[in-house]
Amino acid sequence: MKTLWQRIEKLMTAVTFAEAGEHETAREIMREEEKTDRPRPAKRPDRTLRASSPGQ
């Protein structure tokens, strides 16, 4: 897993290329970042906690 600083560095690199007019290079850098990201786990279903009724 990449550290936060590594991700910020990659983002700033893409920004620099975009500012210099190299938009496609910036997009490639960002796409590369997306490919290396870990897939997010599926969301777990919400469980509702219910109090038992007095007779149970």
mmCIF entry with sequence, helices, sheets and N, C-alpha, C, O atoms, coordinates in Angstrom:
data_MODEL
# 
_entry.id   MODEL 
# 
_entity.id                         1 
_entity.type                       polymer 
_entity.pdbx_number_of_molecules   1 
# 
_entity_poly.entity_id                      1 
_entity_poly.type                           'polypeptide(L)' 
_entity_poly.nstd_linkage                   no 
_entity_poly.nstd_monomer                   no 
_entity_poly.pdbx_seq_one_letter_code       MKTLWQRIEKLMTAVTFAEAGEHETAREIMREEEKTDRPRPAKRPDRTLRASSPGQ 
_entity_poly.pdbx_seq_one_letter_code_can   MKTLWQRIEKLMTAVTFAEAGEHETAREIMREEEKTDRPRPAKRPDRTLRASSPGQ 
_entity_poly.pdbx_strand_id                 A 
# 
loop_
_entity_poly_seq.entity_id 
_entity_poly_seq.num 
_entity_poly_seq.mon_id 
_entity_poly_seq.hetero 
1 1  MET n 
1 2  LYS n 
1 3  THR n 
1 4  LEU n 
1 5  TRP n 
1 6  GLN n 
1 7  ARG n 
1 8  ILE n 
1 9  GLU n 
1 10 LYS n 
1 11 LEU n 
1 12 MET n 
1 13 THR n 
1 14 ALA n 
1 15 VAL n 
1 16 THR n 
1 17 PHE n 
1 18 ALA n 
1 19 GLU n 
1 20 ALA n 
1 21 GLY n 
1 22 GLU n 
1 23 HIS n 
1 24 GLU n 
1 25 THR n 
1 26 ALA n 
1 27 ARG n 
1 28 GLU n 
1 29 ILE n 
1 30 MET n 
1 31 ARG n 
1 32 GLU n 
1 33 GLU n 
1 34 GLU n 
1 35 LYS n 
1 36 THR n 
1 37 ASP n 
1 38 ARG n 
1 39 PRO n 
1 40 ARG n 
1 41 PRO n 
1 42 ALA n 
1 43 LYS n 
1 44 ARG n 
1 45 PRO n 
1 46 ASP n 
1 47 ARG n 
1 48 THR n 
1 49 LEU n 
1 50 ARG n 
1 51 ALA n 
1 52 SER n 
1 53 SER n 
1 54 PRO n 
1 55 GLY n 
1 56 GLN n 
# 
_struct_asym.id          A 
_struct_asym.entity_id   1 
# 
loop_
_struct_conf.conf_type_id 
_struct_conf.id 
_struct_conf.pdbx_PDB_helix_id 
_struct_conf.beg_label_comp_id 
_struct_conf.beg_label_asym_id 
_struct_conf.beg_label_seq_id 
_struct_conf.pdbx_beg_PDB_ins_code 
_struct_conf.end_label_comp_id 
_struct_conf.end_label_asym_id 
_struct_conf.end_label_seq_id 
_struct_conf.pdbx_end_PDB_ins_code 
_struct_conf.beg_auth_comp_id 
_struct_conf.beg_auth_asym_id 
_struct_conf.beg_auth_seq_id 
_struct_conf.end_auth_comp_id 
_struct_conf.end_auth_asym_id 
_struct_conf.end_auth_seq_id 
_struct_conf.pdbx_PDB_helix_class 
_struct_conf.details 
_struct_conf.pdbx_PDB_helix_length 
HELX_P HELX_P1 AA1 LEU A 4  ? GLU A 19 ? LEU A 4  GLU A 19 1 ? 16 
HELX_P HELX_P2 AA2 HIS A 23 ? THR A 36 ? HIS A 23 THR A 36 1 ? 14 
# 
_struct_conf_type.id          HELX_P 
_struct_conf_type.criteria    ? 
_struct_conf_type.reference   ? 
# 
loop_
_atom_site.group_PDB 
_atom_site.id 
_atom_site.type_symbol 
_atom_site.label_atom_id 
_atom_site.label_alt_id 
_atom_site.label_comp_id 
_atom_site.label_asym_id 
_atom_site.label_entity_id 
_atom_site.label_seq_id 
_atom_site.pdbx_PDB_ins_code 
_atom_site.Cartn_x 
_atom_site.Cartn_y 
_atom_site.Cartn_z 
_atom_site.occupancy 
_atom_site.B_iso_or_equiv 
_atom_site.pdbx_formal_charge 
_atom_site.auth_seq_id 
_atom_site.auth_comp_id 
_atom_site.auth_asym_id 
_atom_site.auth_atom_id 
_atom_site.pdbx_PDB_model_num 
ATOM 1   N N  . MET A 1 1  ? 0.843   -1.177  0.000   1.00 0.00 ? 1  MET A N  1 
ATOM 2   C CA . MET A 1 1  ? 0.000   0.000   0.000   1.00 0.00 ? 1  MET A CA 1 
ATOM 3   C C  . MET A 1 1  ? 0.891   1.244   0.000   1.00 0.00 ? 1  MET A C  1 
ATOM 4   O O  . MET A 1 1  ? 1.869   1.329   0.743   1.00 0.00 ? 1  MET A O  1 
ATOM 5   N N  . LYS A 1 2  ? 0.537   2.176   -0.827  1.00 0.00 ? 2  LYS A N  1 
ATOM 6   C CA . LYS A 1 2  ? 1.331   3.393   -0.912  1.00 0.00 ? 2  LYS A CA 1 
ATOM 7   C C  . LYS A 1 2  ? 1.064   4.283   0.294   1.00 0.00 ? 2  LYS A C  1 
ATOM 8   O O  . LYS A 1 2  ? -0.039  4.335   0.838   1.00 0.00 ? 2  LYS A O  1 
ATOM 9   N N  . THR A 1 3  ? 2.104   4.966   0.677   1.00 0.00 ? 3  THR A N  1 
ATOM 10  C CA . THR A 1 3  ? 1.920   5.905   1.776   1.00 0.00 ? 3  THR A CA 1 
ATOM 11  C C  . THR A 1 3  ? 1.205   7.149   1.249   1.00 0.00 ? 3  THR A C  1 
ATOM 12  O O  . THR A 1 3  ? 1.152   7.395   0.044   1.00 0.00 ? 3  THR A O  1 
ATOM 13  N N  . LEU A 1 4  ? 0.674   7.899   2.156   1.00 0.00 ? 4  LEU A N  1 
ATOM 14  C CA . LEU A 1 4  ? -0.025  9.128   1.790   1.00 0.00 ? 4  LEU A CA 1 
ATOM 15  C C  . LEU A 1 4  ? 0.911   10.066  1.031   1.00 0.00 ? 4  LEU A C  1 
ATOM 16  O O  . LEU A 1 4  ? 0.506   10.692  0.051   1.00 0.00 ? 4  LEU A O  1 
ATOM 17  N N  . TRP A 1 5  ? 2.160   10.161  1.482   1.00 0.00 ? 5  TRP A N  1 
ATOM 18  C CA . TRP A 1 5  ? 3.109   11.071  0.826   1.00 0.00 ? 5  TRP A CA 1 
ATOM 19  C C  . TRP A 1 5  ? 3.407   10.637  -0.610  1.00 0.00 ? 5  TRP A C  1 
ATOM 20  O O  . TRP A 1 5  ? 3.577   11.486  -1.485  1.00 0.00 ? 5  TRP A O  1 
ATOM 21  N N  . GLN A 1 6  ? 3.472   9.338   -0.863  1.00 0.00 ? 6  GLN A N  1 
ATOM 22  C CA . GLN A 1 6  ? 3.705   8.857   -2.224  1.00 0.00 ? 6  GLN A CA 1 
ATOM 23  C C  . GLN A 1 6  ? 2.527   9.205   -3.129  1.00 0.00 ? 6  GLN A C  1 
ATOM 24  O O  . GLN A 1 6  ? 2.720   9.566   -4.290  1.00 0.00 ? 6  GLN A O  1 
ATOM 25  N N  . ARG A 1 7  ? 1.328   9.098   -2.609  1.00 0.00 ? 7  ARG A N  1 
ATOM 26  C CA . ARG A 1 7  ? 0.142   9.434   -3.398  1.00 0.00 ? 7  ARG A CA 1 
ATOM 27  C C  . ARG A 1 7  ? 0.085   10.934  -3.684  1.00 0.00 ? 7  ARG A C  1 
ATOM 28  O O  . ARG A 1 7  ? -0.268  11.347  -4.788  1.00 0.00 ? 7  ARG A O  1 
ATOM 29  N N  . ILE A 1 8  ? 0.439   11.756  -2.674  1.00 0.00 ? 8  ILE A N  1 
ATOM 30  C CA . ILE A 1 8  ? 0.451   13.209  -2.868  1.00 0.00 ? 8  ILE A CA 1 
ATOM 31  C C  . ILE A 1 8  ? 1.514   13.583  -3.901  1.00 0.00 ? 8  ILE A C  1 
ATOM 32  O O  . ILE A 1 8  ? 1.283   14.443  -4.751  1.00 0.00 ? 8  ILE A O  1 
ATOM 33  N N  . GLU A 1 9  ? 2.666   12.942  -3.827  1.00 0.00 ? 9  GLU A N  1 
ATOM 34  C CA . GLU A 1 9  ? 3.736   13.234  -4.785  1.00 0.00 ? 9  GLU A CA 1 
ATOM 35  C C  . GLU A 1 9  ? 3.279   12.923  -6.216  1.00 0.00 ? 9  GLU A C  1 
ATOM 36  O O  . GLU A 1 9  ? 3.533   13.707  -7.130  1.00 0.00 ? 9  GLU A O  1 
ATOM 37  N N  . LYS A 1 10 ? 2.615   11.799  -6.408  1.00 0.00 ? 10 LYS A N  1 
ATOM 38  C CA . LYS A 1 10 ? 2.136   11.431  -7.739  1.00 0.00 ? 10 LYS A CA 1 
ATOM 39  C C  . LYS A 1 10 ? 1.086   12.436  -8.221  1.00 0.00 ? 10 LYS A C  1 
ATOM 40  O O  . LYS A 1 10 ? 1.086   12.812  -9.393  1.00 0.00 ? 10 LYS A O  1 
ATOM 41  N N  . LEU A 1 11 ? 0.203   12.867  -7.338  1.00 0.00 ? 11 LEU A N  1 
ATOM 42  C CA . LEU A 1 11 ? -0.812  13.854  -7.689  1.00 0.00 ? 11 LEU A CA 1 
ATOM 43  C C  . LEU A 1 11 ? -0.168  15.178  -8.084  1.00 0.00 ? 11 LEU A C  1 
ATOM 44  O O  . LEU A 1 11 ? -0.570  15.790  -9.074  1.00 0.00 ? 11 LEU A O  1 
ATOM 45  N N  . MET A 1 12 ? 0.821   15.624  -7.326  1.00 0.00 ? 12 MET A N  1 
ATOM 46  C CA . MET A 1 12 ? 1.494   16.882  -7.633  1.00 0.00 ? 12 MET A CA 1 
ATOM 47  C C  . MET A 1 12 ? 2.259   16.794  -8.952  1.00 0.00 ? 12 MET A C  1 
ATOM 48  O O  . MET A 1 12 ? 2.360   17.786  -9.674  1.00 0.00 ? 12 MET A O  1 
ATOM 49  N N  . THR A 1 13 ? 2.795   15.624  -9.271  1.00 0.00 ? 13 THR A N  1 
ATOM 50  C CA . THR A 1 13 ? 3.465   15.428  -10.550 1.00 0.00 ? 13 THR A CA 1 
ATOM 51  C C  . THR A 1 13 ? 2.463   15.598  -11.691 1.00 0.00 ? 13 THR A C  1 
ATOM 52  O O  . THR A 1 13 ? 2.755   16.256  -12.690 1.00 0.00 ? 13 THR A O  1 
ATOM 53  N N  . ALA A 1 14 ? 1.284   15.002  -11.535 1.00 0.00 ? 14 ALA A N  1 
ATOM 54  C CA . ALA A 1 14 ? 0.242   15.134  -12.556 1.00 0.00 ? 14 ALA A CA 1 
ATOM 55  C C  . ALA A 1 14 ? -0.196  16.588  -12.700 1.00 0.00 ? 14 ALA A C  1 
ATOM 56  O O  . ALA A 1 14 ? -0.427  17.056  -13.815 1.00 0.00 ? 14 ALA A O  1 
ATOM 57  N N  . VAL A 1 15 ? -0.313  17.302  -11.592 1.00 0.00 ? 15 VAL A N  1 
ATOM 58  C CA . VAL A 1 15 ? -0.703  18.715  -11.626 1.00 0.00 ? 15 VAL A CA 1 
ATOM 59  C C  . VAL A 1 15 ? 0.340   19.531  -12.390 1.00 0.00 ? 15 VAL A C  1 
ATOM 60  O O  . VAL A 1 15 ? -0.007  20.396  -13.194 1.00 0.00 ? 15 VAL A O  1 
ATOM 61  N N  . THR A 1 16 ? 1.613   19.251  -12.135 1.00 0.00 ? 16 THR A N  1 
ATOM 62  C CA . THR A 1 16 ? 2.686   19.975  -12.812 1.00 0.00 ? 16 THR A CA 1 
ATOM 63  C C  . THR A 1 16 ? 2.617   19.782  -14.320 1.00 0.00 ? 16 THR A C  1 
ATOM 64  O O  . THR A 1 16 ? 2.762   20.742  -15.078 1.00 0.00 ? 16 THR A O  1 
ATOM 65  N N  . PHE A 1 17 ? 2.396   18.546  -14.760 1.00 0.00 ? 17 PHE A N  1 
ATOM 66  C CA . PHE A 1 17 ? 2.275   18.287  -16.192 1.00 0.00 ? 17 PHE A CA 1 
ATOM 67  C C  . PHE A 1 17 ? 1.057   18.994  -16.772 1.00 0.00 ? 17 PHE A C  1 
ATOM 68  O O  . PHE A 1 17 ? 1.125   19.546  -17.871 1.00 0.00 ? 17 PHE A O  1 
ATOM 69  N N  . ALA A 1 18 ? -0.047  18.980  -16.046 1.00 0.00 ? 18 ALA A N  1 
ATOM 70  C CA . ALA A 1 18 ? -1.263  19.645  -16.536 1.00 0.00 ? 18 ALA A CA 1 
ATOM 71  C C  . ALA A 1 18 ? -1.040  21.148  -16.675 1.00 0.00 ? 18 ALA A C  1 
ATOM 72  O O  . ALA A 1 18 ? -1.475  21.749  -17.657 1.00 0.00 ? 18 ALA A O  1 
ATOM 73  N N  . GLU A 1 19 ? -0.368  21.757  -15.702 1.00 0.00 ? 19 GLU A N  1 
ATOM 74  C CA . GLU A 1 19 ? -0.091  23.187  -15.777 1.00 0.00 ? 19 GLU A CA 1 
ATOM 75  C C  . GLU A 1 19 ? 0.815   23.538  -16.954 1.00 0.00 ? 19 GLU A C  1 
ATOM 76  O O  . GLU A 1 19 ? 0.729   24.634  -17.507 1.00 0.00 ? 19 GLU A O  1 
ATOM 77  N N  . ALA A 1 20 ? 1.686   22.599  -17.334 1.00 0.00 ? 20 ALA A N  1 
ATOM 78  C CA . ALA A 1 20 ? 2.604   22.830  -18.453 1.00 0.00 ? 20 ALA A CA 1 
ATOM 79  C C  . ALA A 1 20 ? 1.942   22.536  -19.801 1.00 0.00 ? 20 ALA A C  1 
ATOM 80  O O  . ALA A 1 20 ? 2.588   22.625  -20.845 1.00 0.00 ? 20 ALA A O  1 
ATOM 81  N N  . GLY A 1 21 ? 0.667   22.189  -19.775 1.00 0.00 ? 21 GLY A N  1 
ATOM 82  C CA . GLY A 1 21 ? -0.051  21.919  -21.012 1.00 0.00 ? 21 GLY A CA 1 
ATOM 83  C C  . GLY A 1 21 ? 0.024   20.469  -21.466 1.00 0.00 ? 21 GLY A C  1 
ATOM 84  O O  . GLY A 1 21 ? -0.478  20.130  -22.538 1.00 0.00 ? 21 GLY A O  1 
ATOM 85  N N  . GLU A 1 22 ? 0.634   19.625  -20.679 1.00 0.00 ? 22 GLU A N  1 
ATOM 86  C CA . GLU A 1 22 ? 0.752   18.199  -21.010 1.00 0.00 ? 22 GLU A CA 1 
ATOM 87  C C  . GLU A 1 22 ? -0.402  17.430  -20.357 1.00 0.00 ? 22 GLU A C  1 
ATOM 88  O O  . GLU A 1 22 ? -0.200  16.614  -19.458 1.00 0.00 ? 22 GLU A O  1 
ATOM 89  N N  . HIS A 1 23 ? -1.597  17.712  -20.829 1.00 0.00 ? 23 HIS A N  1 
ATOM 90  C CA . HIS A 1 23 ? -2.799  17.157  -20.210 1.00 0.00 ? 23 HIS A CA 1 
ATOM 91  C C  . HIS A 1 23 ? -2.869  15.634  -20.319 1.00 0.00 ? 23 HIS A C  1 
ATOM 92  O O  . HIS A 1 23 ? -3.258  14.960  -19.366 1.00 0.00 ? 23 HIS A O  1 
ATOM 93  N N  . GLU A 1 24 ? -2.495  15.098  -21.469 1.00 0.00 ? 24 GLU A N  1 
ATOM 94  C CA . GLU A 1 24 ? -2.564  13.648  -21.645 1.00 0.00 ? 24 GLU A CA 1 
ATOM 95  C C  . GLU A 1 24 ? -1.581  12.935  -20.715 1.00 0.00 ? 24 GLU A C  1 
ATOM 96  O O  . GLU A 1 24 ? -1.902  11.877  -20.174 1.00 0.00 ? 24 GLU A O  1 
ATOM 97  N N  . THR A 1 25 ? -0.400  13.497  -20.526 1.00 0.00 ? 25 THR A N  1 
ATOM 98  C CA . THR A 1 25 ? 0.568   12.903  -19.603 1.00 0.00 ? 25 THR A CA 1 
ATOM 99  C C  . THR A 1 25 ? 0.015   12.915  -18.185 1.00 0.00 ? 25 THR A C  1 
ATOM 100 O O  . THR A 1 25 ? 0.165   11.940  -17.449 1.00 0.00 ? 25 THR A O  1 
ATOM 101 N N  . ALA A 1 26 ? -0.618  14.006  -17.804 1.00 0.00 ? 26 ALA A N  1 
ATOM 102 C CA . ALA A 1 26 ? -1.227  14.093  -16.472 1.00 0.00 ? 26 ALA A CA 1 
ATOM 103 C C  . ALA A 1 26 ? -2.311  13.031  -16.310 1.00 0.00 ? 26 ALA A C  1 
ATOM 104 O O  . ALA A 1 26 ? -2.415  12.396  -15.260 1.00 0.00 ? 26 ALA A O  1 
ATOM 105 N N  . ARG A 1 27 ? -3.112  12.841  -17.351 1.00 0.00 ? 27 ARG A N  1 
ATOM 106 C CA . ARG A 1 27 ? -4.163  11.818  -17.289 1.00 0.00 ? 27 ARG A CA 1 
ATOM 107 C C  . ARG A 1 27 ? -3.557  10.418  -17.151 1.00 0.00 ? 27 ARG A C  1 
ATOM 108 O O  . ARG A 1 27 ? -4.069  9.588   -16.400 1.00 0.00 ? 27 ARG A O  1 
ATOM 109 N N  . GLU A 1 28 ? -2.476  10.163  -17.872 1.00 0.00 ? 28 GLU A N  1 
ATOM 110 C CA . GLU A 1 28 ? -1.811  8.858   -17.786 1.00 0.00 ? 28 GLU A CA 1 
ATOM 111 C C  . GLU A 1 28 ? -1.292  8.602   -16.377 1.00 0.00 ? 28 GLU A C  1 
ATOM 112 O O  . GLU A 1 28 ? -1.415  7.493   -15.856 1.00 0.00 ? 28 GLU A O  1 
ATOM 113 N N  . ILE A 1 29 ? -0.723  9.612   -15.774 1.00 0.00 ? 29 ILE A N  1 
ATOM 114 C CA . ILE A 1 29 ? -0.214  9.476   -14.402 1.00 0.00 ? 29 ILE A CA 1 
ATOM 115 C C  . ILE A 1 29 ? -1.359  9.144   -13.453 1.00 0.00 ? 29 ILE A C  1 
ATOM 116 O O  . ILE A 1 29 ? -1.222  8.289   -12.578 1.00 0.00 ? 29 ILE A O  1 
ATOM 117 N N  . MET A 1 30 ? -2.471  9.817   -13.627 1.00 0.00 ? 30 MET A N  1 
ATOM 118 C CA . MET A 1 30 ? -3.617  9.557   -12.751 1.00 0.00 ? 30 MET A CA 1 
ATOM 119 C C  . MET A 1 30 ? -4.220  8.174   -13.022 1.00 0.00 ? 30 MET A C  1 
ATOM 120 O O  . MET A 1 30 ? -4.652  7.497   -12.089 1.00 0.00 ? 30 MET A O  1 
ATOM 121 N N  . ARG A 1 31 ? -4.253  7.751   -14.284 1.00 0.00 ? 31 ARG A N  1 
ATOM 122 C CA . ARG A 1 31 ? -4.752  6.404   -14.597 1.00 0.00 ? 31 ARG A CA 1 
ATOM 123 C C  . ARG A 1 31 ? -3.852  5.353   -13.971 1.00 0.00 ? 31 ARG A C  1 
ATOM 124 O O  . ARG A 1 31 ? -4.332  4.343   -13.456 1.00 0.00 ? 31 ARG A O  1 
ATOM 125 N N  . GLU A 1 32 ? -2.555  5.590   -14.014 1.00 0.00 ? 32 GLU A N  1 
ATOM 126 C CA . GLU A 1 32 ? -1.599  4.663   -13.410 1.00 0.00 ? 32 GLU A CA 1 
ATOM 127 C C  . GLU A 1 32 ? -1.877  4.542   -11.918 1.00 0.00 ? 32 GLU A C  1 
ATOM 128 O O  . GLU A 1 32 ? -1.794  3.453   -11.351 1.00 0.00 ? 32 GLU A O  1 
ATOM 129 N N  . GLU A 1 33 ? -2.203  5.641   -11.298 1.00 0.00 ? 33 GLU A N  1 
ATOM 130 C CA . GLU A 1 33 ? -2.526  5.641   -9.874  1.00 0.00 ? 33 GLU A CA 1 
ATOM 131 C C  . GLU A 1 33 ? -3.771  4.801   -9.616  1.00 0.00 ? 33 GLU A C  1 
ATOM 132 O O  . GLU A 1 33 ? -3.819  4.049   -8.643  1.00 0.00 ? 33 GLU A O  1 
ATOM 133 N N  . GLU A 1 34 ? -4.778  4.921   -10.476 1.00 0.00 ? 34 GLU A N  1 
ATOM 134 C CA . GLU A 1 34 ? -6.011  4.155   -10.297 1.00 0.00 ? 34 GLU A CA 1 
ATOM 135 C C  . GLU A 1 34 ? -5.747  2.657   -10.408 1.00 0.00 ? 34 GLU A C  1 
ATOM 136 O O  . GLU A 1 34 ? -6.329  1.867   -9.664  1.00 0.00 ? 34 GLU A O  1 
ATOM 137 N N  . LYS A 1 35 ? -4.880  2.266   -11.327 1.00 0.00 ? 35 LYS A N  1 
ATOM 138 C CA . LYS A 1 35 ? -4.588  0.847   -11.544 1.00 0.00 ? 35 LYS A CA 1 
ATOM 139 C C  . LYS A 1 35 ? -3.880  0.234   -10.345 1.00 0.00 ? 35 LYS A C  1 
ATOM 140 O O  . LYS A 1 35 ? -4.094  -0.937  -10.033 1.00 0.00 ? 35 LYS A O  1 
ATOM 141 N N  . THR A 1 36 ? -3.046  1.003   -9.677  1.00 0.00 ? 36 THR A N  1 
ATOM 142 C CA . THR A 1 36 ? -2.279  0.459   -8.566  1.00 0.00 ? 36 THR A CA 1 
ATOM 143 C C  . THR A 1 36 ? -3.034  0.511   -7.251  1.00 0.00 ? 36 THR A C  1 
ATOM 144 O O  . THR A 1 36 ? -2.597  -0.081  -6.264  1.00 0.00 ? 36 THR A O  1 
ATOM 145 N N  . ASP A 1 37 ? -4.160  1.211   -7.223  1.00 0.00 ? 37 ASP A N  1 
ATOM 146 C CA . ASP A 1 37 ? -4.950  1.262   -5.992  1.00 0.00 ? 37 ASP A CA 1 
ATOM 147 C C  . ASP A 1 37 ? -5.526  -0.109  -5.688  1.00 0.00 ? 37 ASP A C  1 
ATOM 148 O O  . ASP A 1 37 ? -5.869  -0.875  -6.588  1.00 0.00 ? 37 ASP A O  1 
ATOM 149 N N  . ARG A 1 38 ? -5.620  -0.392  -4.429  1.00 0.00 ? 38 ARG A N  1 
ATOM 150 C CA . ARG A 1 38 ? -6.201  -1.634  -3.972  1.00 0.00 ? 38 ARG A CA 1 
ATOM 151 C C  . ARG A 1 38 ? -7.707  -1.594  -4.177  1.00 0.00 ? 38 ARG A C  1 
ATOM 152 O O  . ARG A 1 38 ? -8.326  -0.567  -3.899  1.00 0.00 ? 38 ARG A O  1 
ATOM 153 N N  . PRO A 1 39 ? -8.320  -2.673  -4.653  1.00 0.00 ? 39 PRO A N  1 
ATOM 154 C CA . PRO A 1 39 ? -9.779  -2.652  -4.784  1.00 0.00 ? 39 PRO A CA 1 
ATOM 155 C C  . PRO A 1 39 ? -10.426 -2.542  -3.408  1.00 0.00 ? 39 PRO A C  1 
ATOM 156 O O  . PRO A 1 39 ? -9.954  -3.129  -2.435  1.00 0.00 ? 39 PRO A O  1 
ATOM 157 N N  . ARG A 1 40 ? -11.482 -1.802  -3.348  1.00 0.00 ? 40 ARG A N  1 
ATOM 158 C CA . ARG A 1 40 ? -12.163 -1.622  -2.069  1.00 0.00 ? 40 ARG A CA 1 
ATOM 159 C C  . ARG A 1 40 ? -13.062 -2.816  -1.795  1.00 0.00 ? 40 ARG A C  1 
ATOM 160 O O  . ARG A 1 40 ? -13.696 -3.336  -2.714  1.00 0.00 ? 40 ARG A O  1 
ATOM 161 N N  . PRO A 1 41 ? -13.125 -3.253  -0.557  1.00 0.00 ? 41 PRO A N  1 
ATOM 162 C CA . PRO A 1 41 ? -13.989 -4.395  -0.244  1.00 0.00 ? 41 PRO A CA 1 
ATOM 163 C C  . PRO A 1 41 ? -15.454 -4.003  -0.404  1.00 0.00 ? 41 PRO A C  1 
ATOM 164 O O  . PRO A 1 41 ? -15.829 -2.839  -0.266  1.00 0.00 ? 41 PRO A O  1 
ATOM 165 N N  . ALA A 1 42 ? -16.260 -5.006  -0.697  1.00 0.00 ? 42 ALA A N  1 
ATOM 166 C CA . ALA A 1 42 ? -17.696 -4.765  -0.844  1.00 0.00 ? 42 ALA A CA 1 
ATOM 167 C C  . ALA A 1 42 ? -18.265 -4.310  0.498   1.00 0.00 ? 42 ALA A C  1 
ATOM 168 O O  . ALA A 1 42 ? -17.817 -4.743  1.559   1.00 0.00 ? 42 ALA A O  1 
ATOM 169 N N  . LYS A 1 43 ? -19.246 -3.442  0.428   1.00 0.00 ? 43 LYS A N  1 
ATOM 170 C CA . LYS A 1 43 ? -19.861 -2.929  1.650   1.00 0.00 ? 43 LYS A CA 1 
ATOM 171 C C  . LYS A 1 43 ? -20.650 -4.038  2.314   1.00 0.00 ? 43 LYS A C  1 
ATOM 172 O O  . LYS A 1 43 ? -21.394 -4.772  1.663   1.00 0.00 ? 43 LYS A O  1 
ATOM 173 N N  . ARG A 1 44 ? -20.478 -4.146  3.606   1.00 0.00 ? 44 ARG A N  1 
ATOM 174 C CA . ARG A 1 44 ? -21.198 -5.155  4.362   1.00 0.00 ? 44 ARG A CA 1 
ATOM 175 C C  . ARG A 1 44 ? -22.631 -4.689  4.593   1.00 0.00 ? 44 ARG A C  1 
ATOM 176 O O  . ARG A 1 44 ? -22.877 -3.496  4.767   1.00 0.00 ? 44 ARG A O  1 
ATOM 177 N N  . PRO A 1 45 ? -23.563 -5.616  4.595   1.00 0.00 ? 45 PRO A N  1 
ATOM 178 C CA . PRO A 1 45 ? -24.950 -5.219  4.835   1.00 0.00 ? 45 PRO A CA 1 
ATOM 179 C C  . PRO A 1 45 ? -25.108 -4.676  6.257   1.00 0.00 ? 45 PRO A C  1 
ATOM 180 O O  . PRO A 1 45 ? -24.486 -5.168  7.199   1.00 0.00 ? 45 PRO A O  1 
ATOM 181 N N  . ASP A 1 46 ? -25.938 -3.672  6.386   1.00 0.00 ? 46 ASP A N  1 
ATOM 182 C CA . ASP A 1 46 ? -26.186 -3.094  7.706   1.00 0.00 ? 46 ASP A CA 1 
ATOM 183 C C  . ASP A 1 46 ? -26.980 -4.082  8.549   1.00 0.00 ? 46 ASP A C  1 
ATOM 184 O O  . ASP A 1 46 ? -27.911 -4.731  8.073   1.00 0.00 ? 46 ASP A O  1 
ATOM 185 N N  . ARG A 1 47 ? -26.594 -4.174  9.783   1.00 0.00 ? 47 ARG A N  1 
ATOM 186 C CA . ARG A 1 47 ? -27.336 -5.030  10.704  1.00 0.00 ? 47 ARG A CA 1 
ATOM 187 C C  . ARG A 1 47 ? -28.065 -4.142  11.682  1.00 0.00 ? 47 ARG A C  1 
ATOM 188 O O  . ARG A 1 47 ? -27.472 -3.259  12.301  1.00 0.00 ? 47 ARG A O  1 
ATOM 189 N N  . THR A 1 48 ? -29.330 -4.377  11.815  1.00 0.00 ? 48 THR A N  1 
ATOM 190 C CA . THR A 1 48 ? -30.143 -3.597  12.740  1.00 0.00 ? 48 THR A CA 1 
ATOM 191 C C  . THR A 1 48 ? -30.245 -4.356  14.059  1.00 0.00 ? 48 THR A C  1 
ATOM 192 O O  . THR A 1 48 ? -30.664 -5.513  14.094  1.00 0.00 ? 48 THR A O  1 
ATOM 193 N N  . LEU A 1 49 ? -29.863 -3.701  15.119  1.00 0.00 ? 49 LEU A N  1 
ATOM 194 C CA . LEU A 1 49 ? -29.981 -4.303  16.439  1.00 0.00 ? 49 LEU A CA 1 
ATOM 195 C C  . LEU A 1 49 ? -31.350 -3.970  16.998  1.00 0.00 ? 49 LEU A C  1 
ATOM 196 O O  . LEU A 1 49 ? -31.792 -2.821  16.981  1.00 0.00 ? 49 LEU A O  1 
ATOM 197 N N  . ARG A 1 50 ? -32.004 -5.000  17.491  1.00 0.00 ? 50 ARG A N  1 
ATOM 198 C CA . ARG A 1 50 ? -33.349 -4.801  18.043  1.00 0.00 ? 50 ARG A CA 1 
ATOM 199 C C  . ARG A 1 50 ? -33.374 -5.303  19.466  1.00 0.00 ? 50 ARG A C  1 
ATOM 200 O O  . ARG A 1 50 ? -32.802 -6.341  19.796  1.00 0.00 ? 50 ARG A O  1 
ATOM 201 N N  . ALA A 1 51 ? -34.045 -4.546  20.290  1.00 0.00 ? 51 ALA A N  1 
ATOM 202 C CA . ALA A 1 51 ? -34.213 -4.979  21.672  1.00 0.00 ? 51 ALA A CA 1 
ATOM 203 C C  . ALA A 1 51 ? -35.261 -6.090  21.722  1.00 0.00 ? 51 ALA A C  1 
ATOM 204 O O  . ALA A 1 51 ? -36.254 -6.060  20.995  1.00 0.00 ? 51 ALA A O  1 
ATOM 205 N N  . SER A 1 52 ? -35.023 -7.056  22.582  1.00 0.00 ? 52 SER A N  1 
ATOM 206 C CA . SER A 1 52 ? -36.002 -8.129  22.692  1.00 0.00 ? 52 SER A CA 1 
ATOM 207 C C  . SER A 1 52 ? -37.219 -7.619  23.453  1.00 0.00 ? 52 SER A C  1 
ATOM 208 O O  . SER A 1 52 ? -37.116 -6.733  24.301  1.00 0.00 ? 52 SER A O  1 
ATOM 209 N N  . SER A 1 53 ? -38.361 -8.191  23.134  1.00 0.00 ? 53 SER A N  1 
ATOM 210 C CA . SER A 1 53 ? -39.581 -7.767  23.821  1.00 0.00 ? 53 SER A CA 1 
ATOM 211 C C  . SER A 1 53 ? -39.583 -8.355  25.234  1.00 0.00 ? 53 SER A C  1 
ATOM 212 O O  . SER A 1 53 ? -38.937 -9.376  25.472  1.00 0.00 ? 53 SER A O  1 
ATOM 213 N N  . PRO A 1 54 ? -40.296 -7.728  26.172  1.00 0.00 ? 54 PRO A N  1 
ATOM 214 C CA . PRO A 1 54 ? -40.248 -8.131  27.584  1.00 0.00 ? 54 PRO A CA 1 
ATOM 215 C C  . PRO A 1 54 ? -40.605 -9.584  27.825  1.00 0.00 ? 54 PRO A C  1 
ATOM 216 O O  . PRO A 1 54 ? -40.126 -10.158 28.803  1.00 0.00 ? 54 PRO A O  1 
ATOM 217 N N  . GLY A 1 55 ? -41.409 -10.203 27.000  1.00 0.00 ? 55 GLY A N  1 
ATOM 218 C CA . GLY A 1 55 ? -41.825 -11.585 27.228  1.00 0.00 ? 55 GLY A CA 1 
ATOM 219 C C  . GLY A 1 55 ? -40.842 -12.614 26.705  1.00 0.00 ? 55 GLY A C  1 
ATOM 220 O O  . GLY A 1 55 ? -41.103 -13.810 26.840  1.00 0.00 ? 55 GLY A O  1 
ATOM 221 N N  . GLN A 1 56 ? -39.749 -12.222 26.130  1.00 0.00 ? 56 GLN A N  1 
ATOM 222 C CA . GLN A 1 56 ? -38.835 -13.209 25.516  1.00 0.00 ? 56 GLN A CA 1 
ATOM 223 C C  . GLN A 1 56 ? -37.595 -13.388 26.295  1.00 0.00 ? 56 GLN A C  1 
ATOM 224 O O  . GLN A 1 56 ? -36.734 -14.179 25.910  1.00 0.00 ? 56 GLN A O  1 
# 
